[in-house]
Amino acid sequence: MTKAEIVNEVAKATGLEKVAVQSVVEASMECIKNSIIAGEPVYLRGFGSFIIKHRAQKAARNITKKTTMTIPAHDIPAFKPAKTFVASVKTK
């Protein structure tokens, strides 16, 4: 599902104009993104959590050049679904 499809579904469900729904969807996504960039996790009860995962430094191999390189430690954004969300997907 794309962002446009989400906007259409929410507009249809709420009866609001698509322009208003689109601005709300984009503002909420921007708010989530800014919170994650600031290092704050976002918890949405019943849906899941947007968190930051820390990846430790590790050694990797370049098979074609037969060399070893070091990948530095870094943080990545991640999503962890809520237990109720996972259970509803499993049962469909």
Secondary structure as UniProt FT lines:
FT   HELIX           3..14
FT   HELIX           18..37
FT   TURN            38..39
FT   STRAND          42..44
FT   TURN            45..47
FT   STRAND          48..55
FT   STRAND          58..62
FT   TURN            63..66
FT   STRAND          67..71
FT   STRAND          74..81
FT   HELIX           83..91
//
